């Protein structure tokens, strides 16, 4: 995701389902270790996961500039998959 963020003109807003973590600091440590520079929000009360019915983890949504969900993926995505789906949105 970091490469995708660095190389394309996109906005990434990651949401960590905090209840799956032992502690919040684990998220901060992971971001530092992997040099994550895009925003990562903490869904402490599971509001986002409930609203979007996040199951399984990870789930990826690609949302266009009009706010419409144009793509949804369950499970991890490769860089190539992200780029391919992003290009379809143009």
Secondary structure, DSSP 8 states (H G I E B T S, - for coil): -HHHHHHSS---EEEE-GGGSS-HHHHHHHHHHTT--SEEEE-TTSHHHHHTT--SSSEEEEE-TTS-EEEEEES---HHHHHHHHHHH-
